[in-house]
Amino acid sequence: MAANCDSASARLVRTPTWLVVGVLAVATALAYVAWLGWDQEYQYDPVTDAQTGPYRAWQVVGCGLTLTGLTIAAGLARRPGAALAVVPTVFTVAWSSQASSDDSGLWLVGATTLLLGSLASVAGVAYFVDATSRSRAGARGPRSGQKVMPGPP
């Protein structure tokens, strides 16, 4: 029996939540390692007598764009809650694993700020993408690439 996209009883086949959570967790950890985890050197400018780092601006921007892409993908997969639970948590734990060795003891303030900021950002992006994709899908039917299974007779 062929699938009929116009059928009111057709339902979309969704990616399992466990798979989305697993991919988000691994990809978030890899994003941290690839962009930030390898760089622990501070830079010193003798002209201004300023110390910066350990990350450079391009690393932080690249990491942020990668995490935004993961969040958008979760929103499009209609799993914004998975993104909200996984991306900020895994990223904060990954960052804290290195930052906690800081002698100043301020890493906990940084971790808290990172967690709260990433929670707000991921929530905004994931739920906006989810709502936008739902309203667009409702207006024109299933998104391109989605499988449509016939509903019960």
Secondary structure, DSSP 8 states (H G I E B T S, - for coil): ----TT-TT-EE----HHHHHHHHHHHHHHHHIIIIIT----EEETTTTEEE-SS-HHHHHHHHHHHHHHHHHHHHTT-HHHHHHHHHHHHHHHHHHHHTT-TTSTHHHHHHHHHHHHHHHHHHHHHHHHHHHHHHHHHHSS-TT--EE----
